[in-house]
Amino acid sequence: MPTVYLLRLSEATLQRTRSLLLQAKGVELAGSSTVLADALGELAALAPDIVASDLRLVDSHAMRVAHELGRLPVRPQLLLLTPTADDLQLFAALSAGANAYHVDDGGGAGLVEALMRLHDRRAMLSPQLARQAMAAFGIERSPLAMARQVAAPLDASPAGRQIDQASRHLLTLLAQGLLLAEIATLWKLQAAEIEGRVWRLVRLLHVRSRELLIA
């Protein structure tokens, strides 16, 4: 059962989400705050499995949250809560160290499922985010006919410095607008396996981001 710490912009949204998680099965609420500075001590002491945070907070933003979590002795996974997958800060926060995102209007619909998915190391990417990821890795789309082949997920040859051809094919299909279930059908894999591959792609974005900082 994953333990979760909430960081939300407004007190009203925080209380709604707290109530939801306190009643939900399968997750345990470790703590909550609207202010990152107030939460840091609790996060270090509680060591939650997941921090679910709005892109913007009263005193901070998601990139700072990702940075601060990376300084903890045990780094929790970071789930970004955003009203739209098109927010300009979303990709930057994913690159900075966030592990996944969940489109949330403040009501909490689907949040428990998103937390469980992330706890299982699974994630999703919208077409726009997939296109941004390809640009970040410096790769172009695969030929669509090649990306749709059953053998596409088996291609471990390099497509760039951090990424292999199978990942390039996956980003191509996501950028094209295919749903995870559709990709799973094409590749004859379980949808959970596709989500796991997306989670690992996001981790590669973290590696790329660190390399750029060092350079």
C-alpha positions in Angstrom: 0.0 0.0 0.0 1.7 3.3 -1.1 1.9 6.2 1.4 1.1 9.6 -0.1 1.9 13.1 0.8 -0.2 15.9 -0.7 0.9 19.3 -1.8 -1.9 21.5 -3.2 -2.3 25.1 -4.1 -5.4 25.9 -2.1 -6.7 24.8 1.3 -10.1 24.0 -0.1 -8.7 21.7 -2.8 -6.3 20.1 -0.2 -9.2 19.3 2.1 -11.2 17.7 -0.7 -8.3 15.6 -1.8 -7.5 14.6 1.8 -11.0 13.4 2.4 -10.9 11.4 -0.8 -7.7 9.6 0.1 -8.7 9.0 3.7 -11.7 7.1 2.4 -9.9 5.3 -0.4 -8.7 1.7 -0.3 -5.2 0.9 -1.4 -3.4 4.1 -0.4 -2.5 5.7 2.9 -2.3 9.4 3.4 0.9 10.3 5.2 0.5 14.1 5.4 -0.4 17.2 3.5 0.4 20.9 3.1 -0.2 23.9 0.9 3.3 25.3 1.5 6.5 23.4 0.4 8.7 25.0 3.0 6.4 23.7 5.8 6.3 20.2 4.3 10.1 19.6 3.9 10.6 18.5 7.5 7.6 16.2 7.4 8.7 14.7 4.1 12.1 13.8 5.5 10.6 12.3 8.6 7.7 10.4 7.0 9.5 9.2 3.8 6.3 8.7 1.8 6.3 6.5 -1.3 4.7 9.3 -3.4 4.3 13.0 -3.3 1.3 14.3 -5.2 1.8 18.0 -6.0 0.1 20.7 -8.0 2.3 22.3 -10.6 2.1 25.6 -8.7 2.1 26.0 -4.9 1.7 29.0 -2.6 5.4 29.4 -2.2 6.9 27.3 -5.0 6.4 25.3 -8.2 6.9 21.7 -9.3 10.5 22.0 -10.5 11.5 23.2 -7.0 9.5 20.3 -5.5 11.4 17.8 -7.7 14.7 19.4 -6.7 13.9 19.3 -3.0 12.7 15.7 -3.2 16.0 14.7 -4.8 17.8 16.0 -1.7 15.9 13.7 0.7 17.6 10.5 2.0 14.9 8.4 0.4 13.4 10.1 -2.7 9.7 9.6 -3.2 8.2 9.4 -6.6 6.5 12.7 -7.7 3.0 12.8 -9.3 2.2 16.1 -10.8 -1.4 17.3 -10.5 -2.5 19.5 -13.4 -5.8 20.7 -14.8 -4.4 20.2 -18.4 -1.7 18.1 -20.0 -0.9 21.2 -22.2 0.5 23.3 -19.3 3.8 24.7 -20.4 5.5 23.9 -17.0 4.5 20.2 -17.1 7.2 18.9 -19.4 9.8 21.0 -17.6 8.8 19.5 -14.3 8.8 15.9 -15.8 12.3 16.5 -17.0 13.4 18.0 -13.7 12.5 14.8 -11.8 8.8 14.3 -11.7 7.8 10.7 -12.5 4.2 11.1 -13.9 1.3 13.4 -14.1 -2.5 13.2 -13.6 -5.0 15.6 -15.1 -7.1 16.8 -12.1 -9.6 19.5 -11.9 -9.4 19.7 -8.1 -12.2 17.1 -7.6 -9.8 14.1 -7.3 -11.5 11.9 -10.0 -9.1 9.1 -11.0 -6.4 10.2 -8.5 -6.3 6.9 -6.6 -5.9 5.0 -9.8 -3.1 7.4 -10.9 -1.3 6.9 -7.6 -1.6 3.1 -7.8 -0.3 3.2 -11.4 2.7 5.3 -10.4 3.4 3.0 -7.4 3.6 0.1 -9.9 6.1 2.3 -11.9 3.7 3.0 -14.8 2.9 6.3 -16.4 1.3 7.9 -19.5 2.3 10.7 -21.9 0.0 12.9 -24.0 0.8 13.4 -27.7 2.2 16.9 -27.0 4.4 15.6 -24.2 5.6 12.7 -26.5 6.6 15.3 -29.1 8.4 17.3 -26.5 10.3 14.3 -25.3 11.4 13.4 -28.9 12.7 17.0 -29.3 14.5 16.7 -25.9 16.2 13.5 -27.0 17.1 15.0 -30.3 15.3 12.3 -32.4 12.8 12.3 -35.2 9.7 10.1 -35.5 10.1 6.6 -36.7 8.4 5.7 -40.0 4.9 4.9 -38.8 4.7 1.5 -40.5 7.8 0.5 -38.7 6.6 1.8 -35.3 3.4 -0.2 -35.7 5.1 -3.6 -36.3 4.9 -6.3 -33.7 8.7 -6.4 -33.6 9.0 -2.7 -32.8 9.2 -3.1 -29.0 12.0 -5.6 -29.4 14.4 -3.2 -31.2 17.1 -2.4 -28.6 19.5 -0.8 -31.1 20.4 2.8 -30.2 18.3 5.7 -31.5 20.3 8.4 -29.6 22.6 8.9 -26.7 20.1 7.7 -24.0 17.3 6.1 -26.0 16.8 2.9 -28.0 14.8 2.4 -31.1 11.9 0.7 -29.2 11.5 3.8 -27.2 11.6 5.9 -30.3 8.9 3.8 -31.8 6.8 4.2 -28.7 7.2 8.0 -28.7 6.2 8.0 -32.4 3.0 6.2 -31.7 2.2 8.4 -28.7 2.9 11.5 -30.7 0.6 10.3 -33.4 -2.2 10.2 -30.8 -2.5 6.5 -30.3 -3.9 5.4 -27.0 -1.9 3.1 -24.8 -4.5 0.3 -25.3 -4.1 0.7 -29.1 -0.4 0.4 -28.9 -0.7 -2.6 -26.7 -2.9 -4.3 -29.3 -0.5 -3.4 -32.1 2.5 -4.8 -30.2 0.6 -7.7 -28.6 1.6 -6.6 -25.1 -0.3 -5.8 -22.0 -1.3 -2.1 -21.5 0.6 -2.2 -18.2 3.8 -3.1 -20.0 3.4 0.0 -22.3 2.8 2.2 -19.2 5.9 0.7 -17.7 7.9 1.6 -20.8 6.6 5.2 -20.6 7.6 5.4 -16.9 11.1 4.3 -17.9 11.2 6.9 -20.7 10.4 9.7 -18.2 13.3 8.4 -16.1 15.5 8.8 -19.1 14.4 12.4 -19.3 15.8 12.9 -15.8 19.2 11.4 -16.9 19.3 13.8 -19.9 18.4 16.8 -17.7 21.3 15.9 -15.3 23.7 15.5 -18.1 22.8 19.0 -19.5 23.3 20.5 -16.0 26.7 18.9 -15.7 27.7 20.0 -19.3 
